[in-house]
């Protein structure tokens, strides 16, 4: 990421800037008539037809302006300026009406996309110098800081997910949480290693095989006024998932550095809450483990106890994320939160159902689910609700314990995993579960291949609307 993203959007104080004209197909002919012959020839030579995402540089006097195609609308979408921020030369830019235009759309969420488009993960590049920044000046001054905060949160998720497991293990996730606590005045508490066995036995069981080098831990951060509504955010922090003794094939392990994507989302959402001073009592929990193979690894057929008191028969050691989340959700529920949100890269079934772009969400409360979906639509960060169908609870029955951790048939895998988690969430708690991919397999404007924040801004919008009066 750019070392200082806060320089990428600046208040418009009349500073020198290169013009950007936005045009949709409906206004294209009028624009052409208002331009000179050489300018029209340049546009035609580049086959620019004002389709959304098209960009062309057009000469003007001793300089030039950028012409960008957009969809017709009053407020720009998040990603409609992203390609501009990727391909324009480094410099300072201002969006202004074109010669046949009297007004321009409000930039709104597009400020986020302008910054997010300039993200680079070059930590391991020997020639990692970033491109010259593209700075946008804006008269929408009140929108700048919120946009930069959201873009910073997106960058945090991307950075954490893109970092290999050796450098972003349980200790790395703890370091990130401690940095947040120092920055915003939070209180942090960590239980690690064998000390987990008594109070967080499932976190211990999953992570004990990696204890020598990457000890498991339960990370808690609390922040805010205790008189405010309590909001708990939980993130699955499996820093690398071999599958345990149910070992994944090599192809299945290729992206497993991203299995802490839920923790990355939780940390980023917590940062947004604290940075905005949202009037809540925040409770962040990250169970952080590596699911490794060793002589003390949990085995298929083992029966684990949980913090909640339920016994769990292990039918698949590769269904470990729900185990560590179970203990963390129990701990979160003990605080009786007004709202509990968890994020996890939990099931392949969710990806089969919805693909990589849409996080599956599960919610006990219909109004909360709709508010979350609405916030996602407003921010071009869609989520898709899947059912907590009671009829599938029977799939979790065990002959020897209270529950199995993985059901035998291939049906409704995402819903059954969510129903497993539901057993560890306190009765009556307003709970939302995210099953997100946290990865973009194919680049799109503003969204490079690699770690990705999916559903983060939707969750932030929900919290703002519910607790911030937005």
ABEGO torsion letter per residue (X at the ends): XBABAAAABBBBAGBBBBBBBBBBAAAAAAAAAABBAAAAAAAAAAGBAGBBGBBBBBBBEABBBBBBBBBBBABBBAAAAAAAAAABBBEBBBBBBBAABABBBBAEAAAAAAAAAABBBAAABABABBBBBBBBBBABAAAAAAAAAAAAAAAAAAAAAABBAAABBAAAAAAAAAAAAAAAGBBBBBBBEAAAAAABAAAAAAAAAAAAABBBBBBBBBBEBAABBBBBBBBBBBABBAGEABBBBAAAAAAAAAAAAAAAAAAAAAAAAAAAGBBBBBBBBBBBBBBBBBAABBBBGBBBBBAAGBBBBBABAABAAAAAAAAAAAAAAAAGBABBBBBBBABAAAAAAAEAABBBBBBABAAAAAAAAAAAAAAGBBBBBBBBBAAAAAAABBAABABBABBABABGAAAAAAAAAAAABBBGBBBBBBBBAGBBABBBBGBBBEBBBBGAAAAAAAAAAAAAGX
